[in-house]
């Protein structure tokens, strides 16, 4: 089993702050919010700031605790106190979705702290080991209501057209910073992939997240932070005119090419594996159906039912078909009067090579 190096950073969960001895370190969430203008709820009302966001944070914390308890103890603890209502938080649906997403991976660490030892420190939700490749994956869990996730980014209103895309771009920076700090803290261990579990009640998605170029991540980490008199953290970059233009990657259409890696290798492997299983299952089922029909015909049975399935042999019948090709050849003018043309969405074919 891969051994991860533990940092000496202490995390204060109550005030969400990091300390290395007496030195205060800062997480990267605010860095991404302020420097890249991603995921900022700038125009939120007082109700949203004082009630909705804290409520969502408590719900998210319950999901994270359920995941951590399951990974470390194998126990499904899914009921947690809810200070915003009478009913406790029940995150059983979220945990079940997480368990499905984790299939093919082994959990190595929860809330794993990474740091540069100077300015930055953060907790990675999950560090997974991919069983098929023995590769390290860094995974973040999100419980955001996507309908309200900010579409602004890089200082431009409405930069994103889709709420999920906006969250994925934020995650791309967040997890890329984690990967940079993780690899520096664990010399010789490379991060194979980044991913996110989006869990919200019964809805869920597993996103493979793109890693930002190391040069751009290091440029972001060149930023500095300071505390004002009220303890509010402020971020800035040594060259303010450089940071956003350097890091912003415009969303532009890409010309189709067979050389483009459309999805990750993991997705390709999963599709291939499921196609093989489907082909084998289809072939086996056809053979069994033929045997079952032959047995039913032998015993003169038209309908048969078990506890798990039913089978019916329908009566033979005649089917009338219209010879469109002949009609068009013999009566072209009449054919054109009755033909109706519709736009049909192109089919999508997926097959093993």
C-alpha angles and dihedrals in degrees: 000000000000113000115219121209112242119220125223091233116126118212121210104206094189095061094020095234135137129222133187100195103305093338117105116222127189133223122238099238094087090042091060092042095052103033100039099024092229123148095004118154091200100155096043117139123241090258091055093047097043102035116009098047096043089046091051090047092054091049091049091049090054090053091049093049091050090052093047092049092049095047094048102035106016088236122136102221105170108154118086136168116272114204091185098061147009096259116075120235111272108195097169092120092052092049093050090051090049091052090053091049092050092059108125093024135088120216112239101172144356123210090005110186119225125182144165088220091234115062112345139059133159141168117240110216096219138004109197133187113219106224098209095053104018086233128149119246125188112211132190125196119219128185099179122147096242092204089071102034109125117260094199120102142165090013093301120118113233093007089154126053094200129049093217091052090052091053092046091053090052089048091050090061095039095051093039090057089048090051092050092051093041094054092046090051093046107043112205095021116105125198110241098191149355125221144163134217109214105197125177119157106297094343118091144158136186110216125192103215127215116241116230119231112275092236092059094045091051090050090054090049089054085076118107132215138209139184122237124214091275093052095254114148118233125190131204139164126233087237107034092182090057107048106072098033089049096048102036112100107195117228104239132161113266120217112244113262135168088222094064117108095228095180135010124276089249092058090048090052092048093050091047092049093049093046090054092048091048092050092049092046092049093051092047092047093051091052092048092047091053091050092047093049091049090051093049092049090048091056095039093244119150098178130031132174134191131179091271109030144010131217130200132187107210124212118266112261142181122246125203118214130187118233097226094171093055093044091052091049095048099036108025096158094050091045091056091053093059104033115108120202121208133176108246120195111245115258122248115228124198119179141151118259 
